């Protein structure tokens, strides 16, 4: 488009919607959270309803203008950061925040895509239900973005990814038509599963505007514990013992490394940690049970059994909700400590659980052969999701390692692929991992994905360049 044509299109777009539906880009809102890229936008649209999203999409489709959907902007793989090519229309769902309906007896609720995750959790709690998706960014991320990326988080072990928490969707397609799929059914075998196709597609196949979400009974009692383990193998054996002993009451099972605790000591010294002497490895276990059970006693029994088996050497069990939150504060501040140190390269990977004990040290050895680095390996051990992040040695800066950053990423991803893992466990592909997808993904799956993209978005206007390389791009 020429400048004149762009100006004419934007004028027509604004004329088609009520006043107050467009704004300027806010400082930093389209920037890569890691500070490496800045996103583009011809204009930021702030529709108030699905029909207004439909109007925007219809006009963009007719003019061949790109669209980038924007949720809370917390994504880490440039899914919301179109940093090259023509400036797109950014559709922010910030005005579409309504909790439309809550059905406690059905364990379901209907929410708009711009609803903040914390507000969704609160709406569930108001009717004595639980929406279990839990992320460090839950105070700012939006449910539409969670669905678009199939977010994981802390409770996947018990409740599954966001895909498992969704019953139906309302979606605006590339040409502006609306798919009204907000069903509350657990069973609906009526052809292709369009819902699960949209979830995880990162805004490349349609714009999610509302969702029907699954709710659960709230655990009557909760408790948490931090147990010291010798190594990841002991942690995995402890997980198996915990599942056999406690069963489905385990909501989360998190692996924490001593490197991550060191980062907290270095950058957040006022944060209270569970142990005076920093362990090399520990696990955080969270338990939610019915009224009849006593979670602290269950965790104590697990500790004693694990101690006798040589799987743990020390541990702390929460004696109050405040202490449980202190344990979680340590886990949830690990990414903050990471940012304060400054990573050379960060990796969201998944590995078959039984192979994690071999993967972690092999990866560290390969990375330390590249340079003087530290590896902070932590994450959701119960579902095999590791955040395997590489940092400069103490006293050095990540800029000192710019020349090996690509080699670091390739080393981790090559090894992940060799271990039959995934180079994107829960963050998505975005624009950051398009080349990785091409390198490691099954070619038949890639071909099918491209065919689906062409069928649903023939002009390639929906979040172009995310997940799949844009047509004609190299």
C-alpha positions as CSV (number, residue, x, y, z in Angstrom):
1,X,0.0,0.0,0.0
2,X,1.2,3.5,-0.7
3,X,1.0,6.1,2.1
4,X,-2.0,7.7,0.5
5,X,-3.8,4.3,0.2
6,X,-2.9,3.4,3.8
7,X,-4.3,6.8,5.0
8,X,-7.5,6.2,3.0
9,X,-7.9,2.7,4.4
10,X,-7.4,3.8,8.0
11,X,-10.0,6.6,7.4
12,X,-12.5,4.1,6.1
13,X,-11.8,1.8,9.0
14,X,-12.4,4.5,11.5
15,X,-15.6,5.6,9.8
16,X,-17.0,2.1,10.0
17,X,-16.8,1.9,13.8
18,X,-18.1,4.1,16.6
19,X,-15.9,6.8,18.0
20,X,-13.2,5.9,20.5
21,X,-12.3,2.6,19.0
22,X,-8.8,3.5,18.0
23,X,-5.8,4.8,20.0
24,X,-2.1,5.3,19.6
25,X,0.5,2.6,20.6
26,X,1.4,2.8,24.2
27,X,5.0,3.0,25.1
28,X,6.5,-0.5,25.2
29,X,3.3,-2.5,24.6
30,X,4.5,-3.9,21.3
31,X,8.0,-4.5,22.4
32,X,9.6,-7.9,22.9
33,X,9.7,-8.4,26.7
34,X,13.4,-9.5,26.4
35,X,14.2,-6.2,24.8
36,X,15.5,-7.4,21.4
37,X,12.6,-6.3,19.0
38,X,10.1,-3.5,18.7
39,X,6.7,-4.2,17.1
40,X,4.9,-2.2,14.4
41,X,1.4,-1.0,14.1
42,X,-0.5,1.2,11.7
43,X,-3.1,1.7,14.4
44,X,-4.4,0.0,17.5
45,X,-8.1,-0.8,17.4
46,X,-9.9,-1.4,20.6
47,X,-13.3,-3.0,19.7
48,X,-16.0,-3.4,22.3
49,X,-17.8,-6.4,20.9
50,X,-17.4,-9.3,18.5
51,X,-19.3,-7.5,15.8
52,X,-16.8,-4.7,15.8
53,X,-13.9,-7.2,15.6
54,X,-15.8,-8.7,12.6
55,X,-16.0,-5.3,10.9
56,X,-12.3,-4.7,11.3
57,X,-11.4,-8.1,10.0
58,X,-13.8,-7.8,7.0
59,X,-12.3,-4.5,6.0
60,X,-8.7,-5.6,6.5
61,X,-9.4,-8.8,4.5
62,X,-10.9,-6.7,1.6
63,X,-7.9,-4.4,1.6
64,X,-5.2,-7.1,2.2
65,X,-4.1,-5.4,5.4
66,X,-2.5,-7.5,8.1
67,X,-3.9,-8.0,11.6
68,X,-2.1,-8.8,14.8
69,X,-4.3,-9.7,17.8
70,X,-3.1,-8.4,21.1
71,X,-3.9,-9.7,24.5
72,X,-1.9,-8.8,27.6
73,X,1.4,-8.6,25.7
74,X,3.1,-11.0,28.0
75,X,4.1,-13.6,25.3
76,X,7.8,-14.4,25.1
77,X,8.1,-15.6,21.5
78,X,7.2,-12.5,19.5
79,X,3.7,-13.7,18.7
80,X,2.4,-10.1,19.3
81,X,5.5,-8.4,17.9
82,X,5.3,-7.9,14.1
83,X,8.7,-6.2,13.8
84,X,9.2,-6.3,10.0
85,X,7.1,-5.8,6.9
86,X,4.1,-3.5,6.5
87,X,2.6,-2.1,9.7
88,X,-0.5,-4.1,10.6
89,X,-3.7,-3.2,12.3
90,X,-3.3,-4.3,15.9
91,X,-6.6,-5.5,17.5
92,X,-6.4,-5.1,21.2
93,X,-9.0,-7.0,23.2
94,X,-8.6,-4.7,26.2
95,X,-12.2,-3.5,26.0
96,X,-13.7,-7.0,25.8
97,X,-13.4,-8.1,29.4
98,X,-16.9,-9.2,30.4
99,X,-17.7,-12.4,32.3
100,X,-20.8,-13.1,30.2
101,X,-22.3,-16.0,32.1
102,X,-21.4,-18.3,35.0
103,X,-23.0,-21.8,35.3
104,X,-21.8,-23.3,38.7
105,X,-24.0,-26.4,38.4
106,X,-22.4,-27.1,35.0
107,X,-18.9,-26.1,36.1
108,X,-18.7,-23.7,33.2
109,X,-18.4,-20.0,32.5
110,X,-18.4,-17.8,29.4
111,X,-15.9,-15.0,29.3
112,X,-14.7,-12.5,26.7
113,X,-11.1,-12.9,25.4
114,X,-9.9,-9.7,26.9
115,X,-10.6,-10.8,30.5
116,X,-7.6,-10.8,32.7
117,X,-6.7,-14.3,33.9
118,X,-6.8,-13.2,37.6
119,X,-10.3,-11.8,37.1
120,X,-11.4,-15.1,35.5
121,X,-10.0,-16.9,38.6
122,X,-11.9,-14.5,40.9
123,X,-15.2,-14.9,39.1
124,X,-14.9,-18.7,39.5
125,X,-14.0,-18.3,43.2
126,X,-17.1,-16.1,43.7
127,X,-19.3,-19.1,43.0
128,X,-17.0,-21.5,45.0
129,X,-15.4,-22.9,41.9
130,X,-11.8,-23.1,40.6
131,X,-10.4,-22.1,37.2
132,X,-7.0,-23.7,37.6
133,X,-4.9,-22.0,35.0
134,X,-2.1,-20.3,37.0
135,X,0.8,-18.3,35.5
136,X,3.3,-15.8,36.8
137,X,1.7,-13.2,34.5
138,X,-1.9,-13.9,35.6
139,X,-2.4,-10.3,36.8
140,X,-1.9,-9.0,33.3
141,X,-2.3,-11.8,30.7
142,X,-5.7,-12.2,29.0
143,X,-7.6,-15.4,28.5
144,X,-7.7,-14.9,24.7
145,X,-3.9,-15.0,24.6
146,X,-3.8,-17.9,27.0
147,X,-6.0,-19.9,24.6
148,X,-4.2,-18.7,21.5
149,X,-0.9,-20.0,22.9
150,X,-2.4,-23.0,24.7
151,X,-0.7,-21.7,27.9
152,X,0.6,-24.3,30.4
153,X,1.6,-22.9,33.8
154,X,1.8,-24.4,37.2
155,X,-1.1,-26.8,37.4
156,X,-0.8,-28.8,34.2
157,X,0.0,-31.9,36.1
158,X,-3.5,-32.1,37.6
159,X,-5.7,-30.0,35.3
160,X,-4.0,-30.0,31.9
161,X,-3.1,-27.1,29.5
162,X,-5.5,-24.3,28.6
163,X,-6.8,-26.5,25.8
164,X,-8.0,-29.0,28.4
165,X,-9.9,-26.1,30.2
166,X,-11.9,-24.9,27.2
167,X,-15.3,-26.2,26.1
168,X,-16.2,-23.7,23.3
169,X,-15.0,-20.6,21.4
170,X,-16.3,-17.6,19.6
171,X,-13.9,-16.7,16.8
172,X,-13.8,-14.1,14.1
173,X,-12.4,-15.6,10.9
174,X,-10.0,-13.9,8.5
175,X,-12.8,-12.6,6.3
176,X,-14.8,-11.2,9.2
177,X,-17.3,-14.0,9.5
178,X,-18.0,-15.2,13.0
179,X,-17.9,-18.8,14.3
180,X,-20.4,-19.0,17.1
181,X,-19.0,-22.0,19.0
182,X,-19.6,-21.2,22.6
183,X,-21.1,-24.5,23.5
184,X,-21.0,-25.9,27.1
185,X,-20.9,-29.5,26.0
186,X,-18.4,-32.2,27.2
187,X,-19.3,-34.4,24.2
188,X,-19.8,-33.0,20.7
189,X,-18.5,-35.3,17.9
190,X,-19.9,-33.2,15.0
191,X,-17.0,-33.3,12.6
192,X,-13.6,-31.6,12.7
193,X,-12.5,-30.1,16.0
194,X,-12.3,-26.4,15.1
195,X,-12.0,-25.4,18.8
196,X,-8.8,-27.3,19.3
197,X,-7.5,-26.1,15.9
198,X,-7.9,-22.5,17.0
199,X,-6.4,-23.1,20.5
200,X,-2.6,-22.8,20.1
201,X,-2.8,-21.3,16.6
202,X,-1.5,-17.9,18.0
203,X,-4.0,-15.8,16.1
204,X,-2.9,-17.1,12.7
205,X,-6.2,-18.9,11.9
206,X,-8.8,-16.7,13.6
207,X,-9.3,-14.1,16.4
208,X,-10.7,-15.6,19.6
209,X,-13.2,-13.2,21.1
210,X,-14.8,-15.3,23.8
211,X,-14.6,-18.7,25.3
212,X,-16.5,-21.2,27.4
213,X,-14.2,-22.4,30.2
214,X,-14.3,-25.5,32.4
215,X,-14.5,-25.0,36.2
216,X,-13.7,-27.4,39.0
217,X,-14.5,-28.0,42.6
218,X,-12.2,-26.0,44.9
219,X,-9.9,-28.1,47.0
220,X,-11.1,-27.8,50.6
221,X,-7.6,-27.8,52.0
222,X,-4.2,-26.9,50.5
223,X,-0.6,-27.2,51.7
224,X,2.9,-27.1,50.1
225,X,6.3,-28.5,50.8
226,X,9.8,-28.0,49.6
227,X,12.0,-31.1,49.7
228,X,15.7,-31.2,49.0
229,X,16.7,-33.9,46.5
230,X,20.2,-34.9,45.4
231,X,19.5,-34.6,41.7
232,X,16.8,-34.6,39.0
233,X,16.7,-38.4,39.0
234,X,15.8,-38.4,42.7
235,X,13.2,-35.7,41.9
236,X,11.5,-37.9,39.3
237,X,11.5,-41.0,41.6
238,X,10.0,-38.8,44.3
239,X,7.3,-37.7,41.8
240,X,6.4,-41.3,41.1
241,X,6.3,-42.0,44.9
242,X,4.1,-38.9,45.5
243,X,1.7,-39.9,42.8
244,X,1.4,-43.4,44.2
245,X,1.0,-42.1,47.8
246,X,-1.0,-38.9,47.3
247,X,-2.6,-39.5,43.9
248,X,-4.6,-36.8,42.2
249,X,-4.2,-34.4,45.1
250,X,-0.9,-33.2,43.6
251,X,-1.6,-29.9,41.8
252,X,2.0,-29.0,41.1
253,X,5.5,-30.5,41.2
254,X,8.2,-28.0,40.4
255,X,11.9,-28.5,40.0
256,X,14.1,-25.7,41.4
257,X,17.9,-25.6,40.9
258,X,20.5,-24.1,43.2
259,X,21.5,-21.7,40.4
260,X,18.0,-20.2,40.4
261,X,18.2,-19.8,44.2
262,X,21.6,-18.1,43.8
263,X,20.1,-15.6,41.4
264,X,17.4,-14.8,43.9
265,X,20.1,-14.3,46.6
266,X,22.1,-12.0,44.2
267,X,19.3,-9.9,43.0
268,X,16.4,-10.2,45.5
269,X,18.2,-10.7,48.8
270,X,15.1,-9.7,50.9
271,X,13.1,-12.6,49.5
272,X,12.8,-15.3,52.1
273,X,14.0,-18.7,51.0
274,X,13.1,-22.1,52.6
275,X,16.7,-23.1,53.5
276,X,19.6,-21.3,55.0
277,X,22.1,-23.5,53.1
278,X,21.3,-23.4,49.5
279,X,20.6,-26.9,48.0
280,X,21.7,-27.9,44.6
281,X,18.2,-29.2,43.8
282,X,14.9,-29.1,45.4
283,X,11.2,-29.6,44.5
284,X,8.1,-27.7,45.4
285,X,5.0,-29.9,45.8
286,X,1.6,-28.3,46.1
287,X,-1.4,-30.4,47.4
288,X,-5.1,-29.7,47.2
289,X,-7.5,-32.2,48.9
290,X,-11.0,-32.7,50.2
291,X,-12.2,-31.7,53.6
292,X,-11.6,-35.1,55.1
293,X,-7.9,-35.2,54.4
294,X,-5.1,-33.4,56.2
295,X,-2.6,-32.3,53.5
296,X,0.2,-31.5,56.0
297,X,0.0,-35.0,57.4
298,X,0.0,-36.4,53.8
299,X,3.1,-34.4,53.0
300,X,4.8,-35.5,56.2
301,X,4.1,-39.1,55.4
302,X,5.5,-38.7,51.9
303,X,8.7,-37.0,53.3
304,X,9.3,-39.8,55.8
305,X,8.8,-42.5,53.1
306,X,11.1,-40.6,50.7
307,X,13.7,-40.1,53.4
308,X,13.8,-43.8,54.2
309,X,14.2,-44.5,50.4
310,X,17.1,-42.0,50.2
311,X,15.2,-39.7,47.8
312,X,15.2,-36.6,50.0
313,X,17.6,-35.2,52.6
314,X,15.7,-32.2,54.1
315,X,12.3,-30.6,53.8
316,X,9.9,-27.9,55.0
317,X,6.1,-28.3,55.0
318,X,3.8,-25.3,55.2
319,X,2.0,-24.9,58.4
320,X,-0.2,-22.0,57.2
321,X,-1.5,-20.5,54.0
322,X,1.0,-17.7,54.5
323,X,3.9,-20.1,54.6
324,X,2.6,-21.9,51.5
325,X,2.5,-18.6,49.7
326,X,6.1,-17.9,50.8
327,X,7.2,-21.1,49.1
328,X,5.4,-20.2,45.9
329,X,6.9,-16.7,46.1
330,X,10.3,-18.3,45.7
331,X,9.2,-20.3,42.7
332,X,7.4,-17.4,41.0
333,X,10.3,-15.0,41.5
334,X,12.8,-17.2,39.7
335,X,11.9,-15.6,36.3
336,X,12.4,-12.2,38.0
337,X,15.8,-13.3,39.1
338,X,16.6,-14.5,35.6
339,X,15.6,-11.1,34.1
340,X,17.7,-9.3,36.7
341,X,20.8,-11.4,35.8
342,X,20.1,-11.2,32.0
343,X,20.1,-14.4,30.0
344,X,22.2,-15.2,27.0
345,X,19.5,-17.5,25.6
346,X,16.3,-18.8,27.2
347,X,14.6,-22.1,26.2
348,X,11.1,-23.4,26.9
349,X,11.4,-27.1,26.2
350,X,9.8,-30.4,27.1
351,X,11.6,-33.8,27.5
352,X,10.1,-37.2,28.1
353,X,10.2,-37.3,31.9
354,X,12.2,-40.5,32.2
355,X,15.0,-38.9,30.1
356,X,15.3,-35.7,32.0
357,X,18.1,-36.9,34.4
358,X,20.3,-37.6,31.4
359,X,19.4,-34.5,29.4
360,X,20.1,-31.9,32.1
361,X,23.8,-32.7,32.7
362,X,24.5,-33.5,29.1
363,X,23.2,-30.1,28.1
364,X,25.2,-28.3,30.8
365,X,28.4,-30.0,29.6
366,X,27.8,-29.1,26.0
367,X,27.0,-25.5,26.9
368,X,30.0,-25.0,29.2
369,X,32.1,-26.2,26.3
370,X,30.9,-23.1,24.4
371,X,31.9,-20.6,27.1
372,X,31.9,-19.6,30.8
373,X,28.1,-19.9,31.4
374,X,25.7,-20.9,34.1
375,X,22.5,-22.9,33.4
376,X,19.4,-22.3,35.4
377,X,17.2,-25.3,34.9
378,X,13.8,-25.2,36.5
379,X,10.2,-25.8,35.7
380,X,7.2,-28.1,35.7
381,X,8.8,-31.5,36.3
382,X,5.5,-33.3,36.5
383,X,4.8,-32.7,32.8
384,X,8.4,-32.7,31.5
385,X,8.5,-28.9,30.9
386,X,11.9,-27.4,31.6
387,X,12.9,-23.8,31.4
388,X,16.5,-24.4,30.5
389,X,18.1,-20.9,30.5
390,X,21.7,-20.0,29.9
391,X,23.4,-17.1,31.7
392,X,26.9,-15.5,31.9
393,X,29.2,-16.5,34.7
394,X,29.1,-14.2,37.7
395,X,30.8,-10.9,37.0
396,X,30.2,-11.1,33.2
397,X,27.4,-9.6,31.1
398,X,25.2,-11.3,28.5
399,X,26.5,-8.9,25.9
400,X,29.9,-10.6,26.3
401,X,28.3,-13.7,24.8
402,X,26.5,-12.3,21.7
403,X,28.9,-14.1,19.4
404,X,27.8,-17.5,20.8
405,X,24.1,-16.8,21.5
406,X,22.9,-18.6,18.3
407,X,25.2,-21.6,19.0
408,X,23.8,-21.8,22.6
409,X,20.2,-21.9,21.3
410,X,21.1,-24.5,18.6
411,X,22.9,-26.7,21.1
412,X,19.9,-26.8,23.5
413,X,17.4,-27.3,20.7
414,X,19.5,-29.9,18.9
415,X,19.8,-31.9,22.1
416,X,16.1,-31.5,22.8
417,X,15.2,-32.9,19.4
418,X,17.7,-35.8,19.9
419,X,15.9,-36.6,23.1
420,X,12.5,-36.7,21.3
421,X,11.4,-33.5,23.0
422,X,9.8,-30.3,21.9
423,X,11.5,-26.9,21.5
424,X,8.3,-25.1,22.5
425,X,6.6,-26.7,25.5
426,X,4.2,-23.9,26.6
427,X,5.3,-20.5,25.2
428,X,4.3,-21.2,21.6
429,X,6.2,-20.6,18.4
430,X,5.5,-16.9,17.6
431,X,8.0,-15.4,15.3
432,X,11.0,-16.3,17.4
433,X,10.8,-20.0,16.7
434,X,9.7,-20.2,13.1
435,X,13.1,-21.5,12.0
436,X,13.1,-24.0,14.8
437,X,9.7,-25.3,13.7
438,X,11.0,-25.7,10.2
439,X,14.2,-27.4,11.4
440,X,12.7,-29.9,13.9
441,X,9.1,-30.4,13.0
442,X,7.8,-33.4,11.0
443,X,7.5,-32.3,7.3
444,X,4.1,-33.9,6.9
445,X,2.7,-31.9,9.8
446,X,4.3,-28.7,8.5
447,X,2.7,-29.3,5.1
448,X,-0.7,-29.9,6.7
449,X,-0.3,-26.7,8.8
450,X,0.4,-24.7,5.7
451,X,-2.6,-26.1,3.9
452,X,-4.8,-25.2,6.9
453,X,-3.4,-21.7,7.0
454,X,-4.1,-21.2,3.3
455,X,-7.6,-22.6,3.5
456,X,-8.7,-20.4,6.5
457,X,-6.6,-17.3,5.7
458,X,-6.0,-17.3,2.0
459,X,-4.7,-13.7,1.9
460,X,-2.3,-14.4,4.9
461,X,-3.4,-11.4,6.9
462,X,-3.8,-13.0,10.3
463,X,-0.6,-12.5,12.4
464,X,1.5,-13.0,9.3
465,X,5.0,-14.4,10.1
466,X,3.9,-16.0,13.4
467,X,4.1,-19.9,13.6
468,X,4.6,-20.2,9.8
469,X,6.9,-18.1,7.7
470,X,5.0,-15.5,5.7
471,X,4.5,-16.2,2.0
472,X,7.5,-14.9,0.1
473,X,9.6,-14.4,3.2
474,X,13.1,-15.9,3.5
